[in-house]
Amino acid sequence: MSKIAVVYWSGTGNTEAMANEVAEGAKAAGAEVDVLTASEFGADKMDAYDAVAFGCPAMGAEELEDSEFEPMFSDCEGKLGGKKIALFGSYGWGDGEWMRTWEETCKADGAVLACESVLANEAPDDEAVAACQALGKALC
Ligand SMILES: Cc1cc2nc3c(=O)[nH]c(=O)nc-3n(C[C@H](O)[C@H](O)[C@H](O)COP(=O)(O)O)c2cc1C
Protein backbone atom coordinates (compact mmCIF):
# COMPACT_ATOMS: atom_id res chain seq x y z
CA MET A 1 0.00 0.00 0.00
CA SER A 2 1.46 3.39 -0.86
CA LYS A 3 1.81 5.99 1.83
CA ILE A 4 0.96 9.50 0.71
CA ALA A 5 1.23 12.90 2.37
CA VAL A 6 -1.05 15.77 1.37
CA VAL A 7 0.73 18.93 2.55
CA TYR A 8 -1.00 22.28 2.19
CA TRP A 9 -1.31 25.89 3.30
CA SER A 10 -4.64 27.69 3.07
CA GLY A 11 -5.68 31.12 4.31
CA THR A 12 -9.39 31.08 3.49
CA GLY A 13 -10.09 27.37 3.03
CA ASN A 14 -10.07 26.94 -0.76
CA THR A 15 -6.79 25.03 -0.97
CA GLU A 16 -7.76 23.14 2.18
CA ALA A 17 -10.93 21.94 0.43
CA MET A 18 -8.76 20.82 -2.49
CA ALA A 19 -6.40 18.98 -0.13
CA ASN A 20 -9.30 17.04 1.36
CA GLU A 21 -10.44 15.95 -2.13
CA VAL A 22 -6.88 14.89 -3.04
CA ALA A 23 -6.85 12.78 0.13
CA GLU A 24 -10.24 11.24 -0.73
CA GLY A 25 -8.98 10.28 -4.20
CA ALA A 26 -5.84 8.68 -2.83
CA LYS A 27 -7.75 6.80 -0.12
CA ALA A 28 -10.28 5.52 -2.67
CA ALA A 29 -7.33 4.17 -4.68
CA GLY A 30 -6.15 2.27 -1.60
CA ALA A 31 -3.40 4.53 -0.23
CA GLU A 32 -2.67 5.31 3.39
CA VAL A 33 -2.94 9.11 3.55
CA ASP A 34 -1.82 11.78 6.00
CA VAL A 35 -3.17 15.31 5.51
CA LEU A 36 -0.78 17.85 7.03
CA THR A 37 -0.51 21.62 7.12
CA ALA A 38 2.74 23.26 6.02
CA SER A 39 3.76 23.82 9.64
CA GLU A 40 3.33 20.10 10.37
CA PHE A 41 5.66 18.95 7.56
CA GLY A 42 9.33 19.28 6.64
CA ALA A 43 12.26 17.65 4.86
CA ASP A 44 12.71 15.19 7.73
CA LYS A 45 9.31 13.66 6.88
CA MET A 46 9.84 13.23 3.12
CA ASP A 47 11.41 9.76 3.36
CA ALA A 48 8.40 8.41 5.26
CA TYR A 49 6.16 8.83 2.18
CA ASP A 50 6.10 7.18 -1.26
CA ALA A 51 4.56 10.32 -2.77
CA VAL A 52 3.62 13.83 -1.69
CA ALA A 53 0.89 16.21 -2.91
CA PHE A 54 1.78 19.83 -2.20
CA GLY A 55 -0.95 22.48 -2.18
CA CYS A 56 -0.54 26.25 -1.92
CA PRO A 57 -2.59 29.15 -3.29
CA ALA A 58 -1.21 32.04 -5.34
CA MET A 59 -0.07 34.63 -2.81
CA GLY A 60 2.13 37.72 -2.81
CA ALA A 61 2.56 38.60 -6.49
CA GLU A 62 2.19 35.13 -8.05
CA GLU A 63 4.23 33.53 -5.29
CA LEU A 64 3.96 30.71 -2.77
CA GLU A 65 2.78 31.80 0.69
CA ASP A 66 5.99 33.11 2.21
CA SER A 67 5.76 32.72 5.98
CA GLU A 68 4.97 29.01 6.36
CA PHE A 69 4.66 27.22 3.03
CA GLU A 70 7.66 28.59 1.12
CA PRO A 71 10.19 27.97 3.94
CA MET A 72 8.84 24.43 4.42
CA PHE A 73 8.92 23.73 0.68
CA SER A 74 12.44 25.14 0.28
CA ASP A 75 13.49 22.84 3.09
CA CYS A 76 12.03 19.86 1.17
CA GLU A 77 13.64 20.74 -2.17
CA GLY A 78 16.80 18.77 -1.41
CA LYS A 79 14.63 15.64 -1.07
CA LEU A 80 12.68 16.08 -4.32
CA GLY A 81 15.10 14.26 -6.65
CA GLY A 82 13.29 11.20 -8.03
CA LYS A 83 10.33 11.80 -5.71
CA LYS A 84 6.79 11.33 -7.00
CA ILE A 85 4.87 14.51 -6.29
CA ALA A 86 1.90 16.54 -7.57
CA LEU A 87 0.93 20.18 -7.11
CA PHE A 88 -2.39 21.90 -6.54
CA GLY A 89 -3.72 25.22 -5.37
CA SER A 90 -6.33 27.93 -5.61
CA TYR A 91 -5.90 31.36 -7.20
CA GLY A 92 -7.90 34.55 -7.66
CA TRP A 93 -7.27 37.07 -10.40
CA GLY A 94 -4.07 35.79 -11.99
CA ASP A 95 -3.37 33.44 -14.90
CA GLY A 96 -1.68 30.65 -12.96
CA GLU A 97 1.84 32.07 -13.18
CA TRP A 98 2.63 31.00 -9.62
CA MET A 99 1.94 27.37 -10.53
CA ARG A 100 4.08 27.47 -13.69
CA THR A 101 6.98 28.89 -11.69
CA TRP A 102 6.48 26.27 -8.98
CA GLU A 103 6.41 23.42 -11.53
CA GLU A 104 9.69 24.66 -13.05
CA THR A 105 11.27 24.71 -9.59
CA CYS A 106 10.15 21.12 -8.96
CA LYS A 107 11.40 19.92 -12.36
CA ALA A 108 14.78 21.60 -11.75
CA ASP A 109 14.94 19.74 -8.43
CA GLY A 110 14.42 16.44 -10.27
CA ALA A 111 10.95 15.73 -8.93
CA VAL A 112 8.70 13.33 -10.84
CA LEU A 113 5.40 15.12 -11.41
CA ALA A 114 2.76 12.37 -11.35
CA CYS A 115 0.13 14.34 -13.24
CA GLU A 116 -0.90 17.80 -14.39
CA SER A 117 -1.15 20.30 -11.58
CA VAL A 118 -4.69 21.20 -10.48
CA LEU A 119 -5.72 24.84 -10.22
CA ALA A 120 -9.03 26.09 -8.86
CA ASN A 121 -10.32 29.62 -9.25
CA GLU A 122 -11.21 30.48 -5.63
CA ALA A 123 -13.39 27.63 -4.20
CA PRO A 124 -13.03 24.38 -6.19
CA ASP A 125 -16.00 23.74 -8.52
CA ASP A 126 -17.17 20.23 -9.48
CA GLU A 127 -14.55 19.97 -12.21
CA ALA A 128 -11.74 20.96 -9.85
CA VAL A 129 -13.03 18.56 -7.18
CA ALA A 130 -12.88 15.70 -9.69
CA ALA A 131 -9.40 16.79 -10.83
CA CYS A 132 -8.19 16.85 -7.21
CA GLN A 133 -9.50 13.34 -6.64
CA ALA A 134 -7.76 12.17 -9.84
CA LEU A 135 -4.54 13.83 -8.65
CA GLY A 136 -4.73 11.83 -5.42
CA LYS A 137 -5.25 8.63 -7.41
CA ALA A 138 -2.32 9.44 -9.74
CA LEU A 139 0.04 9.51 -6.76
CA CYS A 140 -0.81 5.91 -5.77
C1 LIG B 1 -2.21 38.40 0.13
C2 LIG B 1 -2.86 37.74 -1.06
C3 LIG B 1 -2.16 37.67 -2.27
C4 LIG B 1 -2.74 37.06 -3.38
N1 LIG B 1 -2.04 37.02 -4.57
C5 LIG B 1 -2.61 36.45 -5.65
C6 LIG B 1 -1.91 36.41 -6.89
O1 LIG B 1 -0.77 36.87 -7.03
N2 LIG B 1 -2.54 35.82 -7.95
C7 LIG B 1 -3.80 35.29 -7.86
O2 LIG B 1 -4.30 34.76 -8.85
N3 LIG B 1 -4.49 35.31 -6.68
C8 LIG B 1 -3.92 35.86 -5.59
N4 LIG B 1 -4.60 35.88 -4.39
C9 LIG B 1 -5.92 35.23 -4.32
C10 LIG B 1 -5.84 33.85 -3.67
O3 LIG B 1 -4.90 33.02 -4.33
C11 LIG B 1 -7.21 33.19 -3.71
O4 LIG B 1 -8.15 33.96 -2.97
C12 LIG B 1 -7.21 31.75 -3.21
O5 LIG B 1 -8.49 31.18 -3.41
C13 LIG B 1 -6.86 31.68 -1.71
O6 LIG B 1 -6.77 30.31 -1.38
P1 LIG B 1 -7.00 29.79 0.12
O7 LIG B 1 -8.48 29.93 0.40
O8 LIG B 1 -6.55 28.38 0.10
O9 LIG B 1 -6.17 30.67 1.01
C14 LIG B 1 -4.03 36.50 -3.27
C15 LIG B 1 -4.73 36.56 -2.06
C16 LIG B 1 -4.15 37.16 -0.96
C17 LIG B 1 -4.92 37.20 0.34
Ligand as a Chemical Component Dictionary entry (heavy atoms), coordinates in Angstrom:
data_LIG
# 
_chem_comp.id                   LIG 
_chem_comp.type                 NON-POLYMER 
_chem_comp.pdbx_formal_charge   0 
_chem_comp.three_letter_code    LIG 
# 
loop_
_chem_comp_atom.comp_id 
_chem_comp_atom.atom_id 
_chem_comp_atom.alt_atom_id 
_chem_comp_atom.type_symbol 
_chem_comp_atom.charge 
_chem_comp_atom.model_Cartn_x 
_chem_comp_atom.model_Cartn_y 
_chem_comp_atom.model_Cartn_z 
_chem_comp_atom.pdbx_ordinal 
LIG C1  C1  C 0 -2.208 38.403 0.129  1  
LIG C2  C2  C 0 -2.858 37.736 -1.058 2  
LIG C3  C3  C 0 -2.162 37.672 -2.265 3  
LIG C4  C4  C 0 -2.737 37.061 -3.382 4  
LIG N1  N1  N 0 -2.038 37.024 -4.568 5  
LIG C5  C5  C 0 -2.611 36.450 -5.652 6  
LIG C6  C6  C 0 -1.911 36.409 -6.892 7  
LIG O1  O1  O 0 -0.769 36.866 -7.026 8  
LIG N2  N2  N 0 -2.536 35.823 -7.945 9  
LIG C7  C7  C 0 -3.801 35.288 -7.864 10 
LIG O2  O2  O 0 -4.304 34.756 -8.852 11 
LIG N3  N3  N 0 -4.486 35.305 -6.683 12 
LIG C8  C8  C 0 -3.920 35.860 -5.594 13 
LIG N4  N4  N 0 -4.605 35.877 -4.392 14 
LIG C9  C9  C 0 -5.924 35.231 -4.320 15 
LIG C10 C10 C 0 -5.838 33.850 -3.668 16 
LIG O3  O3  O 0 -4.905 33.022 -4.330 17 
LIG C11 C11 C 0 -7.212 33.188 -3.710 18 
LIG O4  O4  O 0 -8.147 33.958 -2.968 19 
LIG C12 C12 C 0 -7.211 31.750 -3.206 20 
LIG O5  O5  O 0 -8.493 31.184 -3.405 21 
LIG C13 C13 C 0 -6.855 31.680 -1.714 22 
LIG O6  O6  O 0 -6.770 30.310 -1.375 23 
LIG P1  P1  P 0 -6.996 29.793 0.119  24 
LIG O7  O7  O 0 -8.480 29.929 0.403  25 
LIG O8  O8  O 0 -6.546 28.379 0.103  26 
LIG O9  O9  O 0 -6.172 30.673 1.007  27 
LIG C14 C14 C 0 -4.034 36.500 -3.273 28 
LIG C15 C15 C 0 -4.726 36.558 -2.057 29 
LIG C16 C16 C 0 -4.153 37.164 -0.965 30 
LIG C17 C17 C 0 -4.925 37.205 0.337  31 
# 
loop_
_chem_comp_bond.comp_id 
_chem_comp_bond.atom_id_1 
_chem_comp_bond.atom_id_2 
_chem_comp_bond.value_order 
_chem_comp_bond.pdbx_ordinal 
LIG C1  C2  SING 1  
LIG C2  C3  SING 2  
LIG C2  C16 DOUB 3  
LIG C3  C4  DOUB 4  
LIG C4  N1  SING 5  
LIG C4  C14 SING 6  
LIG N1  C5  DOUB 7  
LIG C5  C6  SING 8  
LIG C5  C8  SING 9  
LIG C6  O1  DOUB 10 
LIG C6  N2  SING 11 
LIG N2  C7  SING 12 
LIG C7  O2  DOUB 13 
LIG C7  N3  SING 14 
LIG N3  C8  DOUB 15 
LIG C8  N4  SING 16 
LIG N4  C9  SING 17 
LIG N4  C14 SING 18 
LIG C9  C10 SING 19 
LIG C10 O3  SING 20 
LIG C10 C11 SING 21 
LIG C11 O4  SING 22 
LIG C11 C12 SING 23 
LIG C12 O5  SING 24 
LIG C12 C13 SING 25 
LIG C13 O6  SING 26 
LIG O6  P1  SING 27 
LIG P1  O7  DOUB 28 
LIG P1  O8  SING 29 
LIG P1  O9  SING 30 
LIG C14 C15 DOUB 31 
LIG C15 C16 SING 32 
LIG C16 C17 SING 33 
# 
